[in-house]
Amino acid sequence: MATSSPPIKTKPKAPALVAFGEAVRRRRKAQGLSQEAFGDACGIDRSYMGGIERGEHNLALVNIIKIVHALGVKPSEFFSDLDDLPDLDA
């Protein structure tokens, strides 16, 4: 007799990570870049970049700077997209 496994619980994504990922995706698409081409420009693997855009990875500052520079914007300009986050505690 087979036993059933308990359902896998997924941790809720932090709103700040989701907002960061959405901002990256929006700017990347506006430049007409695929995740693969953009990942190459940043030195970040395409599959990892997909996780960033989905808010699944809490990035090191070095990778954040690589991403922002590859987007061709100043960090202050990029982060102004995130000024209206409702809650950074999550």
C-alpha positions in Angstrom: 0.0 0.0 0.0 1.4 3.4 -1.0 1.6 6.2 1.4 0.9 9.7 0.4 3.5 12.4 1.0 2.5 15.5 2.9 2.0 18.5 0.6 5.1 20.6 0.0 4.8 24.0 1.7 6.2 26.9 -0.2 7.5 29.9 1.6 5.8 33.1 0.6 7.9 35.4 -1.5 9.2 38.6 0.1 7.4 41.6 -1.4 10.7 43.5 -1.9 12.2 40.6 -3.9 9.1 40.3 -6.0 9.1 44.0 -6.7 12.8 44.0 -7.5 12.3 41.1 -9.9 9.4 42.7 -11.6 11.4 45.9 -12.1 14.3 43.9 -13.6 11.9 42.1 -16.0 10.1 45.3 -17.0 13.4 47.1 -17.8 14.9 44.0 -19.5 11.8 43.6 -21.8 11.8 47.3 -22.6 15.3 46.9 -24.0 14.1 43.9 -26.0 16.5 41.4 -24.3 15.8 37.8 -23.6 16.7 36.4 -20.1 19.6 34.5 -21.7 21.0 37.6 -23.4 20.5 39.7 -20.3 22.0 37.0 -18.1 25.1 36.9 -20.4 25.4 40.7 -20.1 25.3 40.4 -16.3 27.4 37.3 -15.9 24.4 35.5 -14.4 22.9 32.2 -15.5 19.6 32.4 -17.4 17.8 30.1 -15.1 19.0 32.0 -12.0 17.9 35.2 -13.7 14.4 33.7 -14.1 14.4 33.1 -10.4 15.4 36.7 -9.7 12.6 38.0 -11.9 10.1 35.7 -10.0 11.3 37.0 -6.6 12.8 33.7 -5.6 16.4 34.8 -4.8 17.7 37.2 -2.2 20.7 38.7 -4.1 24.1 39.8 -2.9 24.8 43.4 -3.5 27.5 42.5 -6.1 24.8 40.8 -8.3 22.4 43.7 -7.8 25.0 46.1 -9.1 25.8 43.8 -12.1 22.1 43.8 -13.0 21.6 47.5 -12.6 24.7 48.3 -14.7 23.7 45.8 -17.4 20.3 47.7 -17.6 22.3 50.9 -18.2 20.8 52.9 -15.4 22.2 54.4 -12.2 21.3 52.5 -9.0 19.4 55.5 -7.7 17.3 55.6 -10.8 16.6 51.8 -10.7 15.7 51.8 -7.1 13.3 54.8 -7.5 11.1 52.2 -9.1 10.8 50.6 -5.7 10.0 53.7 -3.7 6.4 52.7 -3.1 6.9 49.2 -1.6 4.2 48.7 1.1 6.2 46.5 3.5 9.9 45.7 3.6 9.7 43.6 6.7 8.6 40.4 4.8 
